[in-house]
Amino acid sequence: MTRFVVDAGVVLELASEGFEGLRAGDELLAPTLLRSQTLSALHEAVDRGDLEADVARERLARVGKLPIRLLGDAVLRRRAWEVADQLGWGSTYDAEYVALTLLQADAFVTLDEQLARSVAEIVATASIDALR
């Protein structure tokens, strides 16, 4: 059994592909901020003209059906603060994903190559192909 932390980019990619499930025993985790990030990313895509509103709403519905366990307790927030300090980040958004990986998962999955490189010495990372 492998536990993967997935970020908004990965979740949106999975939703656009019509992803239906993981291998038996694997689990997806994300911080609760994932909901807001995916909502905002889809709305921004519509606003830019990259997606039709009905397509974006359908993807948002698919995101809601993905088997992702969302977490956001005080321990996660405290650890995210520490990770952001450690990496010299002003924002704690990406730090929440890293902190959750440190606390409860085996690997962090992101499509952001720069982010993956910046956290490679702290957490294990995996490609989106590990989920398929």
N, C-alpha and C positions, 0 to 999 in steps of 0.2 A: 504494500500500500504506500502510495506517494501522496504527500500533501503539497499542493502548489498554491502559492499566492499569485494571483493574476491582477494586473493593473487594468485601467480603463481601456487602453489601446488594444490589449489582448481581448478583452471582453467584447468590444465593439467589432473586432475582426471575426471572432467566433460567431457573433450574432449575424454578421453579414454573410457568413458562409452557411448559415443554417445548422450550425453545430448542435448535435443532439445529445451527446453524452461522453462520458469518460470510460476508460477501461475499468473493469470491476475492481473495487477497492481504492481507487484514486479519489482524491477530494480536492475541490477548489475552495480557496479562502480569499477574502479581501476585507480591507477596512470598510466601515460603513460609508465613508466618503465616496466610495465607488458609485453609489446611486446618483449623487449630485454630479459627479464628473461625467458619467455617461449621458445623463440628461442634458447637461450643458454642451457637451461635444456634439451631440446630435442636433440640438437646437441651433448651435453655431453653424453647422454644416448646411442646414436649411437656410439660415440667414445669408450665408455666402452664396447660395445657389448651387452647392455641391450635391445636395440631396433634395428630393421632393418630400414635402411634409408627410405624406402618407407612408413613404418608404421609411423615413426616420421614426415615425410612430410604431411601425411594424417592428423595426429593429429594437426599439425600446421595449416593446412587449416581449421580444425574444430574450433580451437581457434579463428581464424579470423572471423568465422561466428557466434560466440557466441554474444548475445546481451549485450555487455559490453560497457558502456560509459566510455571512457578514459579521464582523467583530469590531468592537470599538470601546472597550472598557478603559478604566483609568490606568491600568498597567500598560496597555498598548500606547496610550497617549504619552505617558511618562517616558517609555522607551523610545518613542518616536522623537521626542524632544532631545533625548541623549544622542540618538543617531544623527539628527540634524546638526547638533553641536559638533559631534565627532567629524562629520564630513564638511563642516563649514557652510552649511546650507541655511539661508534665511527662512525658507519655507519648510514646513513639516509635511507637506502632502506626500511627496515621494518617500519621505522618512517613515510614514505610517506603513507603507508596503514593506519596506525593509525591516522595520521593527516586528511586524507580524510574522515575517519569514523567520526572524531570529527566535521568536517566542513559540511558534507553533507549526512551522512548515519545513519541508525538505528543500524547496527551491522556489525562487522568484522568477516569474515569467513576465517579460516585458518586450515590446517591439522597439523600445527606445534603446538603441545600441550604446549611446553615450551613457545613459543611466546604468545599463548593465555593466559597462566597463568600470564605472565609478564605484559600484558596490561589489564588484567581483571578489575583493579581498575580505569582505564582511559576510556575505551570504553566497550560497550556491545559486547559480542562475540556470535556467533551462530555456530552450527555444519553444515556440508555440507548437512545434511539431511533436513535442513530448506529450501534448494533450490530445492529439488526434489519434 
